[in-house]
Amino acid sequence: MLNKMPVARPYENKLGIVTGGSRGIGAAVARRLAAKGCNLVIGYGSSKSTDLTQCGRWHSGCCAITVPSYNATKPFQIDIVINNAGVSSNQNLNDNQAGPIQRLEFERVYTVNVLAPLLLIQALQSYLPTDRSGRIVNVSSVSSSIGYQGQSVYAGTKAALEAMTRVWSCELSERATVNAINSGPAWGDMYEKTGPVFWNINQPYVDVAPLTTYSGTQHSLDMGTEEKLKK
């Protein structure tokens, strides 16, 4: 019988931040980082997400603590930042059902998807490593380069995030690498809300590299979550 191989923990004693880390892509990234030894600050925007961050569901040998506010008294360093938090918007110009896109909707989506990452990186710049070992990853979307119908606002935010990524890679080059990932369809509650028309448009991408089966139902969402938690 083979002895169980020890789990590599290359991020032991590293500190990372994952925004939108309680669900979907963010939760998967957070679990992987935790499994590799990283200490994490996980940001989420709703109280119903609290139970999703409890480490009993992570199987990573971690302990969870709530940090409503924190005033540091000792120097510390932030090694990894994953800008994952985001909100979606799916509405045509002068939509037959929803009407024209309103300024409040524009501001809502741009505030979360563009302004929030900018303010976060700006606030923590001085806490990044000084030896270029820092890592910043911005979670973008294929919507930034593919002209999906109804995504004027959302696609615009992701294009803006990618533009900021290129700027930050220059401004922060002495401290960290800055990259964006252009993710495709990832099943979760936010993607579920886009509806059957959008799912059908994306089906060819899913068929090329299916990681799980989904059919646009709550059962599919539950199964997808269950599969992730088993990993």
C-alpha positions, 0 to 999 in steps of 0.5 A, spaced: 500 500 500 502 506 497 503 512 503 499 518 502 503 523 498 504 530 502 500 536 499 505 541 497 503 548 500 508 553 496 504 558 499 505 557 506 505 564 510 503 568 504 497 572 505 492 573 499 485 577 498 480 574 494 474 578 492 467 575 491 470 569 494 464 565 497 461 563 490 463 560 483 470 562 480 472 566 487 470 560 491 474 555 487 480 559 487 480 561 494 479 553 496 485 552 491 489 557 495 488 555 502 489 548 500 496 550 498 497 554 505 495 561 503 492 565 508 486 568 505 482 574 506 475 573 503 470 578 501 463 577 499 457 582 499 451 578 502 450 575 508 447 569 505 454 567 503 457 567 510 456 560 511 459 558 504 466 561 507 466 556 513 472 552 512 468 546 514 466 545 507 473 547 504 477 540 507 483 544 507 485 544 514 484 551 515 480 555 520 476 561 519 475 568 523 471 574 522 474 580 520 469 586 520 475 591 521 482 591 522 487 596 524 494 593 523 499 594 528 505 590 525 508 591 518 505 586 513 505 584 506 499 582 501 502 577 496 496 575 492 490 579 490 484 576 486 480 581 483 474 576 482 468 580 485 463 582 479 455 583 477 452 582 471 448 586 466 444 583 460 439 588 457 439 590 450 439 598 448 432 600 448 430 593 450 423 591 448 421 588 455 426 592 460 426 599 456 432 603 455 439 602 459 438 607 465 444 610 468 443 607 475 444 600 472 450 603 468 453 606 475 451 599 479 455 595 474 461 599 473 462 601 481 463 593 482 466 591 476 471 597 475 471 602 480 472 597 486 478 593 483 481 600 482 480 602 489 482 596 492 489 595 488 490 603 490 489 602 497 494 596 498 499 598 493 504 600 499 503 593 502 505 589 496 512 585 496 518 589 493 521 584 490 517 583 484 514 576 487 507 579 488 501 576 484 495 580 482 490 577 477 483 580 475 478 576 473 475 578 466 470 575 461 470 573 454 465 578 453 470 583 453 472 581 446 466 578 443 460 582 442 454 578 446 447 581 445 445 585 451 452 586 454 453 593 452 454 595 460 457 588 462 462 587 456 464 594 457 466 593 464 470 587 463 474 591 457 475 597 462 478 592 467 483 589 462 485 596 460 487 597 467 491 590 467 495 593 462 496 599 466 498 596 472 503 591 470 507 597 468 506 601 474 506 596 479 512 592 475 517 593 481 512 589 486 508 584 482 506 581 476 499 583 473 494 579 469 487 578 467 484 571 465 479 571 460 474 566 462 468 563 458 462 560 461 462 558 468 456 555 471 453 559 478 448 563 480 450 569 476 450 565 470 444 562 471 440 569 471 442 570 464 437 565 462 436 560 456 437 565 450 444 566 453 446 559 455 444 557 448 449 562 445 454 560 449 453 552 448 458 551 443 464 554 448 461 549 453 461 543 448 468 544 446 471 544 454 465 541 458 467 541 466 460 539 468 453 538 465 448 543 466 441 545 463 439 551 466 436 548 472 436 549 480 438 542 480 444 543 475 446 549 479 446 544 486 450 539 482 455 543 480 456 546 487 456 539 490 462 537 484 466 542 486 466 541 494 468 534 493 474 536 489 
